[in-house]
Amino acid sequence: MKLFYLLLVLVFSGVSLFSQSITNVKFRQEGSKIEITYNLQSEMAMEIEVFCSTDGGKTFGEALKSVSGDAGSGIQAGSNKKIIWDVLKDNDMLYSEQIAFKVTGSVNYVGEMIYVEGGTFQMGCTSEQNNCGDDEKAHSVTLSSFYIGKYEVTQKQWRDIMEANPSKFNDCDNCPVEQVSWNDIQDFLQRLNAKTGKKYILPTEAQWEYAARGGNKRKGYLYSGSNNIDDVAWYSSNSGSKTHPVGQKKSNELNIYDMTGNVWEWCSDWYDEKYYKNSPANNPQGVNSGSYRVYRGGSWDLEARYCRVAIRDLNYPDYRFSIGLRLAFVP
């Protein structure tokens, strides 16, 4: 039998990289769950985590996992933010007279990342695809698990790191950044990783296509999330000749947005027209060198046939027009 007993709870004020960002932390117990409320003052979205102590705040364990509400990435400023902790999902027993909570906040430069469970899939010109190119030979690929951005990197995210916005459509903080070259992105990633202490990367072609197809929840769509492109993408017939804020169309099976249309997305790989014929079956990384880098997904200014999940395109690493990016992370 699982036990849940709180005799005395000490509520700690929230801490953050920015003073006075988290204030007025309170709690109340409802059965086996605890509701924690707080106020958040910040001009930027924050990464919110909650920690629990059983010795009155002398030591804290890892961040609580079974939380819902205003915790995790992308939390905006506001009063009476609410977190629900499902205690018994994280602990077989919680028994103490000196329970304490700590709420922390840090700047979220990357947005929400989606966990993509690894698996095996057919990459390239599968049966539902049409107008396939010679470089899209269908082949089996097995990938390890990874994370990928729920959204394309926005203009605000780029500006927060690079202190500049190269986009043509530059009056929209939540629109995807574009006019960035593959080389530009390497500088962006270096600065981002220095700030976060993590190793964010561009996805490989294989990772990108697996996520676009819906990973292990895929339903075999022509586009990312639907056979009807208007449901999931901004492209030449509906974009009004411009990009749009991320996440406005329907997501795909993994709850990822805009992998079809809006802006092309650079991948890490060098391009090789014949690579699919000789690609390793496990975690392919692309050829070791080349003249062109790969980008995927189609964009706001192109017809539907250029937005299939299998289509590949290429250009020099210093090319910029209508291309953006999506972050990836390998645990």
Secondary structure in CASP SS format (residue, H / E / C, confidence):
PFRMAT SS
TARGET T0000
AUTHOR 0000-0000-0000
METHOD secondary structure of the structure
MODEL  1
M C 1.00
K C 1.00
L E 1.00
F E 1.00
Y E 1.00
L E 1.00
L C 1.00
L C 1.00
V E 1.00
L E 1.00
V E 1.00
F C 1.00
S C 1.00
G C 1.00
V E 1.00
S E 1.00
L C 1.00
F C 1.00
S C 1.00
Q C 1.00
S C 1.00
I E 1.00
T E 1.00
N E 1.00
V E 1.00
K E 1.00
F E 1.00
R E 1.00
Q E 1.00
E E 1.00
G C 1.00
S C 1.00
K E 1.00
I E 1.00
E E 1.00
I E 1.00
T E 1.00
Y E 1.00
N E 1.00
L E 1.00
Q C 1.00
S C 1.00
E C 1.00
M C 1.00
A C 1.00
M E 1.00
E E 1.00
I E 1.00
E E 1.00
V E 1.00
F E 1.00
C E 1.00
S E 1.00
T C 1.00
D C 1.00
G C 1.00
G C 1.00
K C 1.00
T C 1.00
F C 1.00
G C 1.00
E C 1.00
A C 1.00
L C 1.00
K C 1.00
S C 1.00
V E 1.00
S E 1.00
G E 1.00
D C 1.00
A C 1.00
G E 1.00
S E 1.00
G E 1.00
I E 1.00
Q C 1.00
A C 1.00
G E 1.00
S E 1.00
N E 1.00
K E 1.00
K E 1.00
I E 1.00
I E 1.00
W E 1.00
D E 1.00
V H 1.00
L H 1.00
K H 1.00
D H 1.00
N C 1.00
D C 1.00
M E 1.00
L E 1.00
Y E 1.00
S E 1.00
E C 1.00
Q C 1.00
I E 1.00
A E 1.00
F E 1.00
K E 1.00
V E 1.00
T E 1.00
G E 1.00
S E 1.00
V E 1.00
N C 1.00
Y C 1.00
V C 1.00
G C 1.00
E C 1.00
M E 1.00
I E 1.00
Y E 1.00
V E 1.00
E C 1.00
G C 1.00
G E 1.00
T E 1.00
F E 1.00
Q E 1.00
M E 1.00
G C 1.00
C C 1.00
T C 1.00
S C 1.00
E C 1.00
Q C 1.00
N C 1.00
N C 1.00
C C 1.00
G C 1.00
D C 1.00
D C 1.00
E C 1.00
K C 1.00
A C 1.00
H E 1.00
S E 1.00
V E 1.00
T E 1.00
L E 1.00
S C 1.00
S C 1.00
F E 1.00
Y E 1.00
I E 1.00
G E 1.00
K C 1.00
Y C 1.00
E C 1.00
V C 1.00
T E 1.00
Q H 1.00
K H 1.00
Q H 1.00
W H 1.00
R H 1.00
D H 1.00
I H 1.00
M H 1.00
E C 1.00
A C 1.00
N C 1.00
P C 1.00
S C 1.00
K C 1.00
F C 1.00
N C 1.00
D C 1.00
C C 1.00
D C 1.00
N C 1.00
C C 1.00
P E 1.00
V C 1.00
E C 1.00
Q C 1.00
V C 1.00
S C 1.00
W H 1.00
N H 1.00
D H 1.00
I H 1.00
Q H 1.00
D H 1.00
F H 1.00
L H 1.00
Q H 1.00
R H 1.00
L H 1.00
N H 1.00
A H 1.00
K H 1.00
T H 1.00
G C 1.00
K C 1.00
K C 1.00
Y C 1.00
I E 1.00
L C 1.00
P C 1.00
T C 1.00
E H 1.00
A H 1.00
Q H 1.00
W H 1.00
E H 1.00
Y H 1.00
A H 1.00
A H 1.00
R H 1.00
G C 1.00
G H 1.00
N H 1.00
K H 1.00
R C 1.00
K C 1.00
G C 1.00
Y C 1.00
L C 1.00
Y C 1.00
S C 1.00
G C 1.00
S C 1.00
N C 1.00
N C 1.00
I H 1.00
D H 1.00
D H 1.00
V H 1.00
A C 1.00
W C 1.00
Y C 1.00
S C 1.00
S C 1.00
N C 1.00
S C 1.00
G C 1.00
S C 1.00
K C 1.00
T C 1.00
H C 1.00
P C 1.00
V C 1.00
G C 1.00
Q C 1.00
K C 1.00
K C 1.00
S C 1.00
N C 1.00
E C 1.00
L C 1.00
N C 1.00
I C 1.00
Y C 1.00
D C 1.00
M C 1.00
T C 1.00
G C 1.00
N C 1.00
V C 1.00
W E 1.00
E E 1.00
W E 1.00
C E 1.00
S E 1.00
D E 1.00
W E 1.00
Y C 1.00
D C 1.00
E C 1.00
K C 1.00
Y H 1.00
Y H 1.00
K H 1.00
N H 1.00
S C 1.00
P C 1.00
A C 1.00
N E 1.00
N C 1.00
P C 1.00
Q C 1.00
G C 1.00
V E 1.00
N C 1.00
S C 1.00
G C 1.00
S C 1.00
Y C 1.00
R E 1.00
V E 1.00
Y E 1.00
R E 1.00
G C 1.00
G C 1.00
S C 1.00
W C 1.00
D C 1.00
L C 1.00
E C 1.00
A H 1.00
R H 1.00
Y H 1.00
C C 1.00
R C 1.00
V C 1.00
A C 1.00
I C 1.00
R C 1.00
D E 1.00
L E 1.00
N E 1.00
Y C 1.00
P C 1.00
D C 1.00
Y C 1.00
R C 1.00
F C 1.00
S C 1.00
I E 1.00
G E 1.00
L C 1.00
R C 1.00
L C 1.00
A E 1.00
F E 1.00
V C 1.00
P C 1.00
END
